[in-house]
Each structure stands twice: as structure tokens, then as C-alpha cells.
Amino acid sequence: MIVEEIMNDEPYTLAPTNTVHEALKLMREKKVRHLPVIDEERHVLGVITERDIKEVLPSSLQDEPHSPVFNAKVEEIMVKDPLIGHPLDFVEEVALTFYETKIGCLPIVSGGKLVGIVTTTDLLYTYIELTGATEPGSKIEIRVSDTPGVLFEITKIFHQHHANVQSVLVYPDSENTQNKILSVRVKTLNPLAMIEDLRKEGFDVLWPNLPGVSL
């Protein structure tokens, strides 16, 4: 998946001469926390965030629009020369950038001009969609050996039960580096028959596995 598929391609923006009061008003009206600052040719000059405003604006003044602090221009407090992304960047690379730099948004630039913005909220929602959690279904976690073909053997069982696989996530087994944990979400609300067949084939089903409940 690339950034172009998840970015907001009509972001709200400010000019460097807009005031702190105008920035705060726009954030409140549009319910956003990050605003790119651009020039007339849509070149990105900086980014201003809700946190930037809070750092320069004492809480006692946040509801007093006539305070001199509100008249400061956003170019005086914005983050200049921010990190930027491209529409063809991979989403996982952008997520890594967010994690490593602790930023909350990334202006997306193509041809030197702003074409969109991606925020941590966009990434979180994308992750939720990729896991299939927005649709009814059941999650099954299975410990497997890290060998070729194991996923094929597991999906054969789901196929036998005519169950659609919504997502498959793979992560390391903290107890044994030779194993992996498969987190599979299937489109069924009653996966008990599939779990039983998985165990008959020797697979270690970790979840669902509730104490005192026979599966």
C-alpha cells in the first residue's frame, strides 16, 4: 500500500502570515491538530500543530482572543523545513518514520508542491482496516514453525470450512525464535469447528483458548 491511497488530498493549510488566533480557530472548526504552512505556489514552508500553539500560549490565555500572543504570525512558531513524504512512498516506511521521529503528521509533496497530508490517525485507521477488525469475524492465533508451506496447510483448513480469510498477520514468538505466531482473522462468528480441525492437524492454537472452556 502506498501513501497516495491513505493520505488526505485536500488538507487545510495556512499562509505564513496567518496569526496564531487564525490557526487555532481553524483547528477547532475543522477538528484537526496539524496544519501545513505553504506559500502561494503551495511550497511547504513549515507545519504548525496544536502542541506548538499550546507551548507558546499559556492555558490561561487560550480563551482570550484579544491577547497579544494571538497576533503572532504562525511563521514565528511553526516547525520550519519539516520532514515530507511522497505519494508513492510505502505506508510501512512512513509508519517507521513516525515511530522513529515521534512526529504526528507528514506533508505529502509531489513536484515540489503540497498534494496531501498523512497523520498518525490515518495510519492507525489503515492498520485497523488491514486487520479486518471493521468487519464481523473471529481472530485465531496459531503458533507455527517458521518453515515454508505452513501457511498453505493452515489456509487449506479454512478453505474446507468455506471461511473467507480477512487478514493474516505474522509476528515473532517470544518463547522460541524458531517459531512464528500467525494471527488470522476469518469471516465467521463461530470458528470452533475450524479450531478443532487445526488442532487435529497438530497446530498449536493459542487463541481462542479460555481456561475452563472446552473448544
N, C-alpha and C positions, 0 to 999 in steps of 0.2 A: 504494500500500500504506500502511495506517495502523498506528500503534504497537500497537493492540489485537491485531493479527494476529501480532506477533512477541514481545510482552512476556511475561515470566514472571508469571503472575497469582496465584502462590502464593509470594511471596518470603519468605525467612527474615527475621525482624525482631528488634529488641531494644527494651527499655524504657530510658529514660534512666538508671535506677538500676542497670542491669546493670553488671558490672565488666569491666575490660579482659580479665581472665582468661576470663570467660564469653564475651566477644566472640571472642577468639582461639580458644577451644575450638570454638565454633560454626562459625567459618570453616574450621577444619581438618577437622571432622567432615563438613560439608556441601560442602566443596571450593568455597567461594565467597570472593570478595575484597571484596564490598561489602554492607553491611547497613544498611537504613533504620532509624532510631530513631523510634519512634512512641509516642503516649500511648494511654490505654485506649480512646479513640474513633477510633483509627487516623489521627489527625492527624500529619503528618510534622513531626518536630522537628529532625531532622538526619540525617546519613549518616556512618557510620564505615567506613573502609576499611582494608585490610591495610597500606597505606602509612602511614596515621595511626598505627597501632599501632607500626610499626617506628620511626617518628620519635620516639616517647616511650619506647620500650623498647630499651635497649642490647642488641645481639646476644648479649652475654654472659649476659643475664638471660632470654632468650626461652624457655629450657627450665627455669627455676626458678620454678614457680608460686607459691612462698611469698614471693617478693619483694614488698615493699610496693607497688611500681609496679603490680602486677596487681590490687590492690584499688581502684585509682582507678575512678570511675564513667565510663561512656562519654560522658555529657553534658559531661565536662570536656575531652574531646579531640575530640569529633565536630565535623564541619562543620555549623554551625547555619544555618538558613534556606537549604537547598540549592536549586539550580535544580530545577524539577519539570516534568513533561510531562503531557499529557492523552491518553487512549486514542485520540482522533480526530486527533491530530497526524499529519502525514505523516512517514514514515520518513526521507525525504531531508532534511527540516528538522531532525529530531533528529540525523542524522549530521552536519549542518553545525554544530549546537550543540556536539557532541562535539569536532569539529575545532577550532572557534574558542576554546573554553573549556578544552580539554585535560582534561575530566573523564572518568571511567571508567564512570559509571553515572548513570541518571536515574530517580528515583522517579516513578511514574505515578499521578496523583491525579485522582479524579472525585468531585464533590460534597464536596470538602474532605477526602476520605479516601483513604488509600493503597489502590490496586487492583492494583498491579503494579510491575515494575522492568524497565528495559532497560539492558544493558551493552554495552560495545564488542564483546564476544564474540558477543552476539546480532546486532549489526549486521553483523559480519564473516560470520557464517554465512548471514545473509539475502542478502548480496551474492553469496556462493558459490552459493546456490540460484538466484538470479536469472540468473546467468551460465550455468546449466545444467551446471556443472562436476561435479555429483554424479552425472550420468548419462553413459553411454558416448557419445562423439561426437567430432567434429572441429571445430577452430576455423579459420575462414578470415578473413583480414584483407584488406580491399579499399579502395584509395584511390579516392574518387569526387568529382566536382564537387558543390558544395553547391547543387543545383538540385532543384526539385520533380519527383517522379516517379522519381527514380533508384533508390530502394529498391524500388519496384514492379517495375522492369525486372530487378533482381537476383533478387528472390524468384520471378519467373517462371521463371528458370533452375532454381532449386531445385525448383519445382513440376514441371517437366518431368522431373526425375530422381526424383520421388516421395520427396523428402527432407524430413523434418519439421524446421522451424527451432525450435531450443530457446531461443535468445536472440539479441537484436541490441543491441549497444552502439555508441554513436556518440561519437567524441571528435575534437578538432581535429587537423588536420595541421600538425605543427611546421614543415614546409617551405613550406607555401603556405596562407594564410588563406582562400583561395577553395575549398579542398578540405576534405573530412572523411574520417576513417577509420572504416569500418564493420567491427566485429568480430562476425562471425556464427558461432554455434555450431549445427551441424547434426547430426542423429541418424544418422550414418553413420561407419564406421571407414575408409572408402576414398573420399575426396572428389575423387580425381584427375580423373574424367570431368567433374565439375561445374566444377572449376578450369579445365580445358581449354576448356569452353564459355564460361565467364566471360571468358577471355582472347580467345576468338574474337569476342566481342561488344565488345571494346575496353576491358574493365575491367582496372585495374591491380591484380593480386593480389600483395599484399606477403608474405603468409604463408598456406600453406607456400611457402617459396622458399629451398631449401637449396643452397649452392654445390656444383656438380658433380652435382646430381641433376636429371634431366630429368622435368618434370611434364607 
